[in-house]
Structures are given as C-alpha cells and as structure tokens.
Amino acid sequence: MSDLIRVIDLEVFAHIGVPDAERREAQRLLISLEMSIDSFSSAAANDDLTRTVNYDDVAQHVKSFAAKRPRQLLETLAEELALDLLKTFPIKNIALEIKKFILPDARYVSVKIERTHDHLSP
C-alpha cells in the first residue's frame, strides 16, 4: 500500500534544447509529479509534516535542479530529476511529466517517466 502526493504543472525555467540558440534563454517548462510514499497515517495521526514529503521543499528543489545547468534533451532532465528526487526525499516511486512549449502547431511536447528505488545505482 502507498499514498500519493501530486504536484501538477509546476512552472520552472531551464536552458534546454538541441540547438545552441534554443538553450541561450531559459525556457518555461511545466513539471507534474506523482510521488508515492508508504502511508499518510503517521503524519495525519500526529499532524506532523516531518512524517511525510514536504511538497513545498520538493517544488523548490525541482525549480533549482532544472535551472542548475543546460541540457539538450527533456529526456535527460526527466531521468536526472526523477533519480535525484528518489535519492533526496522519502519517495518510493515517482512519475513525472515535463511539458515544453516549442512547436508552434502543438499545445506542448512532453516526456513522462516512472522510476522506483530499483533504478538507483548502488
């Protein structure tokens, strides 16, 4: 059994894109996260934030991580971010989607991945 915390369409800015010109300016991305944790029971019973995942801390971490360095691919950002969040917070599983607004004839382009602690290297 696990419980779920969702953060939907968190606005972040990142230098991302294959052409150098595309990476020059930070682009607006929207990142959605679904984070599975063991249970809310202890946090709820004690009304204690330290017994769950602080979603504000996660959001600030995601913003900082995305802005930290340039990347060419959304896939790279997704993979690195998912693994970093699993290492940093008490999350069992994570699904994340990153939306980029680059194609003029499409609402957005996105990548979505799911990772567990099994993906962490020893």
Salt bridges, closest charged atoms under 4 A:
ASP9 OD1 - LYS99 NZ 3.04
GLU11 OE2 - ARG28 NE 2.72
ASP20 OD1 - ARG23 NH2 2.38
GLU22 OE2 - LYS100 NZ 2.54
GLU34 OE2 - ARG6 NE 3.29
ASP38 OD1 - LYS92 NZ 3.71
ASP48 OD2 - ARG51 NE 3.20
GLU79 OE1 - ARG115 NH2 2.70
GLU80 OE2 - ARG69 NH2 2.45
GLU80 OE1 - ARG71 NE 2.67
ASP84 OD2 - HIS61 NE2 2.34
